[in-house]
Amino acid sequence: MPNSVKWLGHAACQVTTTGGCVILIDPWITGNPGCPVKKEDIGKVDIILVTHDHFDHMGTDIPDLVRATGAKVIGQPELVGILQEAGVPAENTVGMNIGGQVEVAGIKVTMTQAFHSATAGDAVGYIITLEDGKTIYHAGDTGIFASMELLGRIYSIDLALLPIGSVYVMDPLQAAYSLTLLKPGKVVPIHYGTFPVLVQDAGEFVKLAGEKAPGVPVEVLKPGQEIVI
C-alpha cells in the first residue's frame, strides 16, 4: 500500500502510510461544507494533528474521534489542555512546541512555526516524516515567512499542503512564491473555496506557481480525492 494523502476540504487532510498508520490533520468534519465524509465514516485513526484552535481547524469532533479510535492527539500544550477539558483523556494527548519532535506509531512529527492568530498558544504547522522517510509539510494557517527556506533545506519535503485562500492565510501569490523557498516535490493547495470571502478556486495559484516555481508540480484535488507520494 503506497503512502496517500486525501483532502477532506478546507485544511482537513487524511494521511495513510505504507505501514497502515492513519493521520488526521485539522479534522474539521462536522460543519465543514467541503468535507465529503461524516465523523462516523472515519474508521481507523492513529494520530490527530491540530495546528491551532480556530473552529475551522480544531472543530468539535476530536473527543468523539478519540473515543472511537484511541488516537493520540498532538498539539501545543495550551490546546491539548482545552481538549482534555472537552473530554479527551490525558493519555491520548501529546503536548509539544515549535522546533520539537515527537514519535508516535512510528511517525516522526516536528512542529514548525506559522504566522497566524490563535486563542490558546500559537498557530503552528507540521513536518510529518513517514515510516519510509517520505516527508509531508502541512503549513497550517500562515502567511509566507523566510524560514520556509530552512524547512525545505532541513527536511527535503516530498509534499507540501499549502493554504492559498487569502484574507486569513497566504494569497495565491505568496503561496506560489513560498514554493521557491520550500522546494517541495509536489504541492496540494488547501484552505480555499470554503467561505465566500476566500479565494474560490486554485486557478490563479496554479498559474503563479507555474511562473514562480515551474519545477514544482501542482496537484489540485477535489474534496475526497487523494494523491500518492
C-alpha positions as CSV (number, residue, x, y, z in Angstrom):
1,M,0.0,0.0,0.0
2,P,1.5,3.3,-1.0
3,N,1.5,6.5,1.1
4,S,-1.5,8.6,0.3
5,V,-2.9,12.0,1.3
6,K,-6.7,12.7,1.0
7,W,-8.1,16.2,1.1
8,L,-11.2,16.4,3.2
9,G,-12.0,20.0,2.4
10,H,-10.6,23.3,3.9
11,A,-7.4,22.4,5.8
12,A,-8.5,18.9,6.8
13,C,-6.4,16.1,5.4
14,Q,-6.0,12.3,6.0
15,V,-2.7,10.6,5.5
16,T,-2.5,6.8,5.2
17,T,1.0,5.4,5.2
18,T,2.7,2.3,3.8
19,G,2.7,0.9,7.3
20,G,-1.0,1.4,7.7
21,C,-0.9,4.4,10.0
22,V,-3.7,6.9,9.6
23,I,-3.1,10.5,10.5
24,L,-5.8,13.2,10.5
25,I,-4.8,16.8,10.3
26,D,-7.1,19.6,11.4
27,P,-10.1,17.3,11.4
28,W,-12.9,19.8,11.0
29,I,-15.5,17.3,9.8
30,T,-18.9,18.3,11.2
31,G,-19.9,21.6,9.8
32,N,-17.3,21.7,7.1
33,P,-19.2,22.3,3.9
34,G,-16.5,20.8,1.8
35,C,-16.0,17.6,3.8
36,P,-17.2,14.6,1.9
37,V,-17.5,12.3,5.0
38,K,-19.1,12.3,8.4
39,K,-17.2,11.6,11.6
40,E,-19.0,8.2,11.8
41,D,-17.5,7.3,8.4
42,I,-13.9,7.6,9.7
43,G,-12.6,4.3,10.8
44,K,-9.0,3.7,12.0
45,V,-7.1,6.8,13.2
46,D,-3.8,6.6,15.0
47,I,-2.7,10.3,15.1
48,I,-4.6,13.6,15.1
49,L,-2.6,16.8,14.5
50,V,-4.1,20.1,15.3
51,T,-2.5,23.3,14.0
52,H,-4.5,25.8,16.2
53,D,-7.8,26.2,18.0
54,H,-9.9,28.1,15.5
55,F,-13.2,26.4,14.8
56,D,-12.4,25.5,11.2
57,H,-9.3,23.6,12.3
58,M,-9.9,22.0,15.7
59,G,-13.6,21.5,15.1
60,T,-15.8,19.7,17.6
61,D,-15.3,16.1,16.6
62,I,-11.9,15.3,18.3
63,P,-13.3,13.9,21.6
64,D,-15.6,11.5,19.7
65,L,-12.9,10.5,17.3
66,V,-10.5,9.7,20.1
67,R,-13.2,7.7,21.9
68,A,-13.9,5.7,18.8
69,T,-10.3,5.1,17.7
70,G,-8.0,5.6,20.6
71,A,-6.0,8.1,18.5
72,K,-3.2,10.2,20.0
73,V,-3.8,14.0,19.6
74,I,-0.8,16.2,19.1
75,G,-0.8,20.0,19.6
76,Q,0.6,22.8,21.6
77,P,0.3,22.3,25.4
78,E,-2.4,25.0,25.8
79,L,-4.5,23.5,23.0
80,V,-4.1,20.0,24.4
81,G,-5.3,21.3,27.8
82,I,-8.5,22.6,26.1
83,L,-9.1,19.2,24.5
84,Q,-8.6,17.4,27.9
85,E,-11.3,19.7,29.4
86,A,-13.5,18.7,26.5
87,G,-13.2,15.0,27.4
88,V,-10.0,13.8,25.6
89,P,-8.1,11.6,28.1
90,A,-4.7,12.9,29.1
91,E,-3.1,9.6,28.0
92,N,-4.4,10.3,24.5
93,T,-2.7,13.7,24.2
94,V,0.8,14.8,23.4
95,G,1.8,18.4,24.0
96,M,4.7,19.8,22.2
97,N,6.1,23.1,20.9
98,I,7.7,24.7,17.9
99,G,11.0,23.1,17.0
100,G,10.3,19.9,18.9
101,Q,9.8,16.4,17.5
102,V,7.9,13.5,18.9
103,E,7.4,10.0,17.5
104,V,4.1,8.3,17.7
105,A,3.2,5.0,16.0
106,G,6.4,5.1,14.0
107,I,5.7,8.6,12.6
108,K,8.0,11.5,13.4
109,V,6.1,14.7,13.9
110,T,8.0,18.0,14.0
111,M,6.2,21.2,14.9
112,T,7.0,24.3,12.9
113,Q,6.1,28.0,13.3
114,A,3.2,29.5,11.4
115,F,2.2,33.2,11.3
116,H,-1.4,33.4,12.3
117,S,-3.6,34.0,15.4
118,A,-4.8,31.6,17.9
119,T,-6.7,31.7,21.2
120,A,-4.7,29.2,23.1
121,G,-0.9,29.0,22.4
122,D,0.3,29.7,18.9
123,A,-0.7,28.6,15.4
124,V,1.7,26.0,14.0
125,G,2.5,23.8,11.1
126,Y,3.8,20.2,11.0
127,I,6.6,18.3,9.2
128,I,5.5,14.7,9.2
129,T,8.1,12.0,8.4
130,L,6.6,8.7,7.5
131,E,8.0,5.2,8.2
132,D,9.7,5.1,4.8
133,G,11.2,8.5,5.1
134,K,8.8,10.4,2.9
135,T,8.1,13.9,4.3
136,I,4.8,15.9,4.3
137,Y,4.6,19.6,5.3
138,H,1.2,20.9,6.4
139,A,1.7,24.6,6.8
140,G,-1.4,25.2,8.9
141,D,-2.8,28.7,8.6
142,T,0.1,31.1,7.8
143,G,1.5,33.9,5.8
144,I,4.7,33.4,4.0
145,F,7.9,33.6,6.1
146,A,11.6,33.5,5.2
147,S,12.3,30.4,7.4
148,M,10.4,28.3,4.9
149,E,13.7,28.1,3.1
150,L,15.3,26.5,6.1
151,L,12.4,24.0,6.4
152,G,12.9,23.0,2.8
153,R,16.7,22.6,3.3
154,I,16.4,20.6,6.5
155,Y,13.6,18.2,5.7
156,S,13.6,17.7,1.9
157,I,9.8,17.9,1.6
158,D,8.1,15.4,-0.7
159,L,4.6,17.0,-0.5
160,A,3.6,20.4,0.8
161,L,0.0,21.2,1.8
162,L,-0.3,25.0,1.5
163,P,-3.2,27.4,2.2
164,I,-3.9,29.7,-0.7
165,G,-7.3,31.3,0.2
166,S,-6.1,34.8,1.2
167,V,-7.7,37.1,3.8
168,Y,-6.7,34.7,6.8
169,V,-3.8,32.9,5.1
170,M,-1.4,33.2,2.2
171,D,-2.9,34.6,-1.0
172,P,-2.0,32.7,-4.3
173,L,1.0,34.9,-4.9
174,Q,2.6,34.4,-1.5
175,A,1.7,30.7,-1.7
176,A,3.3,30.4,-5.1
177,Y,6.4,32.2,-4.0
178,S,6.7,30.0,-0.9
179,L,7.4,27.1,-3.3
180,T,10.7,28.8,-4.2
181,L,11.7,28.6,-0.6
182,L,10.3,25.2,0.4
183,K,11.2,23.4,-2.9
184,P,8.8,20.5,-2.3
185,G,8.5,17.5,-4.7
186,K,4.7,18.4,-5.1
187,V,2.2,20.8,-3.7
188,V,-1.5,20.5,-3.0
189,P,-3.4,23.7,-2.4
190,I,-5.8,23.8,0.6
191,H,-7.8,26.3,2.6
192,Y,-9.7,27.9,-0.2
193,G,-13.3,28.0,-1.5
194,T,-14.9,27.1,1.8
195,F,-16.3,30.6,2.6
196,P,-17.3,33.3,0.2
197,V,-14.5,35.6,1.5
198,L,-11.8,33.2,0.5
199,V,-10.3,32.6,-3.0
200,Q,-12.8,30.3,-4.7
201,D,-10.6,28.1,-6.9
202,A,-6.9,27.2,-7.4
203,G,-6.6,28.6,-10.9
204,E,-4.6,31.7,-10.0
205,F,-2.3,29.7,-7.7
206,V,-1.7,27.1,-10.5
207,K,-0.8,30.0,-12.9
208,L,1.5,31.8,-10.5
209,A,3.2,28.5,-9.3
210,G,4.0,27.8,-12.9
211,E,5.7,31.1,-13.2
212,K,7.5,31.3,-9.8
213,A,8.3,27.6,-9.3
214,P,7.9,25.8,-12.6
215,G,9.7,22.7,-11.3
216,V,7.1,22.0,-8.6
217,P,4.1,20.0,-9.8
218,V,0.7,21.3,-8.5
219,E,-1.9,18.7,-7.8
220,V,-5.4,20.3,-7.4
221,L,-7.7,17.9,-5.6
222,K,-11.4,17.9,-5.0
223,P,-12.6,17.1,-1.5
224,G,-12.4,13.3,-1.2
225,Q,-9.7,12.9,-3.8
226,E,-6.2,11.7,-2.8
227,I,-2.6,11.8,-4.0
228,V,0.0,9.1,-3.7
229,I,3.5,10.0,-2.6
